[in-house]
């Protein structure tokens, strides 16, 4: 498999690969083309996005199942009965989704979850703050996103948001989009639903233009993560929460040091030659979690603040 993302992860770099979580989420609305451009400008090696399907089967970037937090759907479609079920993206067609404002929430003075105010970057955005407030920022399609990634000469981690929605055809549609945009060499696909990863492996068998590496996403500790990832699921990378490395353990809280993290996880993955990516790491600088995970040997770190993480590495 000829894949630049995997090559970079296995290149025995001095510092981990920096992956921008939903783009540069500190400085642009998450899961937008603006966040991708900001991540590249910040110096990230790759960006991570979330993909779901609209009602008519268009793959779009959105983390939540609902459109409410990051768009003006409740205003634009006020009184719509779909609001009673939670404004799910799977209840809306693409022609409706593409009209939504996906940027104003990020720079609202009232703040909110994962807004610039919450991240503490609102007053540092400069002219971008006015741009995001215009209502011109949109939810992009996966195709638009992959074409931008190629244009920027960037790499991308595509997370399939298949659980709990269980979108019929999500895996196949994503693979078809990768094939159509000729971006397989730039893409790493991850998913919390490991059945979906097994499905992807089947769908790519015998199709070199679709073949992409797969990543096991997990928020709880795994026994023998290397064996599970490579042999049982058949994936190439393992994406663990920082908690799975002991970042919130009693030992690490008592003595914040690399020695308090769970080295056995790294050892097991290394024995099976499976690169580790850790999410979401926003504590940067000397003696920080970023510093400790780098010392531990994590091949990739996923962060909302790529510029801050890169400063940790000098």
DATA-V656091 format. One record per residue. PSI is psi in degrees with one decimal (999 if undefined). Layout:
[[PSI] [PSI]]
//
This chain:
[[120.0] [100.3] [123.2] [-31.6] [-49.1] [-40.8] [-41.6] [-43.0] [-31.2] [11.1] [5.9] [50.1] [159.6] [-35.6] [157.8] [157.3] [132.9] [119.6] [124.1] [116.5] [111.9] [29.6] [-167.0] [84.0] [-17.9] [-25.9] [4.6] [155.8] [129.2] [148.8] [41.1] [164.0] [-32.2] [-37.7] [-33.0] [-44.7] [-40.8] [-37.4] [-44.0] [-44.0] [-34.0] [-15.6] [7.0] [152.2] [-23.6] [166.0] [156.2] [137.5] [166.1] [136.0] [132.2] [171.4] [140.4] [175.1] [-32.4] [16.7] [20.5] [124.5] [122.6] [163.1] [119.2] [134.3] [-54.2] [154.7] [-27.9] [147.6] [-6.6] [-44.7] [-39.6] [11.2] [177.1] [29.3] [-37.8] [-22.7] [-49.3] [-32.2] [36.3] [132.9] [-7.9] [131.6] [-18.4] [-15.3] [-29.3] [-27.6] [-3.4] [11.6] [40.7] [137.4] [-30.2] [-7.4] [-2.9] [144.0] [159.1] [-40.1] [-23.2] [-43.9] [-38.3] [-8.4] [-8.8] [146.4] [115.3] [18.0] [-30.6] [-36.2] [-33.3] [-31.0] [15.4] [139.8] [-27.4] [-15.6] [-149.8] [172.3] [123.8] [24.7] [168.0] [-34.9] [-43.2] [-38.9] [-13.8] [22.0] [2.3] [-46.0] [-3.4] [3.0] [-20.3] [-138.1] [-24.3] [-30.3] [-42.5] [-39.0] [-46.5] [-27.9] [-7.8] [-18.9] [6.1] [-15.4] [134.1] [158.4] [124.3] [159.8] [163.4] [-37.4] [-45.4] [-39.8] [-43.8] [-37.5] [-38.7] [-41.2] [-43.4] [-41.3] [-37.5] [-4.1] [51.6] [173.6] [157.8] [136.7] [111.0] [113.3] [125.5] [119.5] [69.4] [-17.2] [132.0] [-0.6] [-37.5] [49.9] [121.0] [128.0] [5.6] [-50.1] [-47.0] [-42.1] [-41.1] [-44.2] [-39.7] [-36.5] [-40.1] [-43.4] [-43.2] [-34.7] [-2.8] [46.6] [14.4] [-33.4] [-11.6] [-6.6] [139.8] [126.0] [130.8] [161.4] [143.3] [-25.2] [99.9] [-16.0] [-34.7] [-36.0] [-40.7] [-37.0] [-42.8] [-40.9] [-40.1] [-42.2] [-26.1] [-7.6] [123.5] [7.5] [83.5] [-29.3] [-17.3] [-15.7] [119.3] [149.4] [152.3] [148.3] [129.5] [117.8] [133.9] [135.3] [-8.1] [150.3] [142.0] [140.6] [126.6] [62.5] [-32.4] [-46.1] [-44.6] [-46.3] [-50.9] [-37.3] [-46.3] [-48.1] [-33.0] [30.8] [168.3] [-20.5] [158.9] [125.4] [104.3] [146.8] [156.7] [-29.8] [-32.9] [-11.3] [6.8] [19.2] [-22.7] [21.5] [161.4] [-40.7] [-41.9] [-36.1] [-35.7] [-34.8] [90.7] [97.0] [162.3] [-31.7] [-19.1] [-9.7] [167.7] [88.2] [-25.4] [-28.8] [-48.1] [-43.9] [-41.8] [-42.0] [-39.7] [-35.8] [-28.0] [7.0] [40.5] [115.2] [144.9] [130.7] [131.0] [135.7] [163.4] [123.6] [106.8] [1.8] [109.9] [167.6] [172.6] [134.3] [9.9] [174.8] [-39.4] [-48.5] [-44.7] [-40.2] [-35.4] [-43.5] [-34.9] [-29.4] [16.1] [132.1] [-27.2] [145.4] [132.2] [126.5] [151.8] [-17.8] [76.9] [-37.7] [-40.4] [-39.4] [-41.6] [-32.1] [-27.3] [-27.3] [1.0] [999]]
//
